[in-house]
Amino acid sequence: MPIRTPSRTTSGDSSPTDEHLQREIMSDTAADSELRIVADDEPLDTPVIAVDETLLHRNIDEMASLARSCGVSLRPHSKTHKSPRIARLQLEAGAAGLTCAKLGEAEVLVAEGGVRDILIAYPIVGELKIRRLLDLTNRAHITVAVDSLEAALALSRAFANSGRVLDVYIEVNTGQDRAGARAGQEAVDLAVDIARMPGLRLSGVMTHEGHAGFSGPDEISTVAQNAGQALVDTAERLRGLGVEVTQVSVGSTPSSWFTPRVKGITEMRPGTYVFHDNNAFRHGRIGPDRCAARVVATIVSRPAPDRAIIDAGSKALALDPSPSHPGHGYIVGHSDATIARLSEEHGVVLLPPDEQGFNVGDRVEIIPNHICPAVNLTDELVIVRDGEIVDRWPVAARGKVREGQFASRNAA
Ligand SMILES: Cc1ncc(COP(=O)(O)O)c(C=O)c1O
């Protein structure tokens, strides 16, 4: 049976509790089974990531209009798709530029996607990377996140020596406790020093309020807004000291409906929204009907009535846990089945009594817990329109963690 793009939506303005949400998302199995995106008779080798084109466009357009309604610019994080094609779609929908975590990802988006404005939201440390960065700035406007004097000094020396200026954002820790100078005095002190360095232009402050997404549905708006306010306050203190900070940049999909509304925020950098994933179900706005990317897997063994084996293991689904659903992903149409264990090539699915389907040769669609690392494991995305495969797009910027990969790919 061909499976068509669903029209049901779970988005709204209220923030339901975890319990309410689990009921809403997990109860309607009959409707949920209609949410598969690839027609059963479509030939497809598995495991593979299929992307529903309509849902993809809808997610892209929705975030673009959310940014417009908040009066901020949109700089999507490309970590989710690593695809020059999707980067272009985001730009066409109004994005001001893209965000990358890795220099290698930026190199690919510039060369293959024609992207001309990129924030590398990650510290650039080491001489080889700085050389590549210098080279990349010949082809695109690049901004780099800094959170230490050491990294800033090395960049300053290299850019001043070459007679050029690099835009930098100070990365500010607003509660995630990953990288970043602590919001307030620590970030202000660092920014004041960096603002004086030759070869650098301090053009913004940024935070990744990813910790908001780990808070419950009742707390997320407060946690997100507090993070945004801490960043705005830091920018205001800098301005009070005569340091002109133009961009105040936040970014995280679960907090997208909250942080950019804080007065003084100028830019948002969500990434996961382009596909959405099982992690997102927790906060109630997003359900399976909004997840554009699915790992399509085949049942390759049915060794026991309560156990089926799929050909998607950790090499297809990645290993991140999710607070939204037990196991390693959400099997569309089978909300009571659990992907209980993964080895590299095997997914062990535990089935409730009388669960239909799961015969050897059947296909299932899985919404991964975290779509970004799953995409990083695949060479291509299969693009689906109304149940039929219409195209294949390379994940050209996958696995770009160090020097040499881009050069050797081009030479090949
Ligand atoms: C610095 C930074 N900005 C933005 C994002 C996008 O967040 P999300 O994946 O929740 O959309 C990330 C994600 O890891 C990030 O690390």
The ligand as a MOL file (V3000), in Angstrom:
LIG
                    3D

  0  0  0     0  0            999 V3000
M  V30 BEGIN CTAB
M  V30 COUNTS 16 16 0 0 0
M  V30 BEGIN ATOM
M  V30 1 C 26.4940 25.2870 18.8040 0
M  V30 2 C 25.1880 24.6810 18.3680 0
M  V30 3 N 24.2480 25.4840 17.8430 0
M  V30 4 C 23.0590 24.9880 17.4280 0
M  V30 5 C 22.7710 23.6310 17.5190 0
M  V30 6 C 21.4510 23.1210 17.0310 0
M  V30 7 O 20.6980 22.4960 18.0470 0
M  V30 8 P 19.5670 21.4430 17.6870 0
M  V30 9 O 20.2360 20.2420 17.1700 0
M  V30 10 O 18.8400 21.2200 18.9590 0
M  V30 11 O 18.7040 22.0550 16.6650 0
M  V30 12 C 23.7370 22.7760 18.0650 0
M  V30 13 C 23.4770 21.3430 18.1970 0
M  V30 14 O 24.2470 20.5570 18.6770 0
M  V30 15 C 24.9740 23.3090 18.4930 0
M  V30 16 O 25.9390 22.5260 19.0130 0
M  V30 END ATOM
M  V30 BEGIN BOND
M  V30 1 1 1 2
M  V30 2 1 2 3
M  V30 3 2 2 15
M  V30 4 2 3 4
M  V30 5 1 4 5
M  V30 6 1 5 6
M  V30 7 2 5 12
M  V30 8 1 6 7
M  V30 9 1 7 8
M  V30 10 2 8 9
M  V30 11 1 8 10
M  V30 12 1 8 11
M  V30 13 1 12 13
M  V30 14 1 12 15
M  V30 15 2 13 14
M  V30 16 1 15 16
M  V30 END BOND
M  V30 END CTAB
M  END
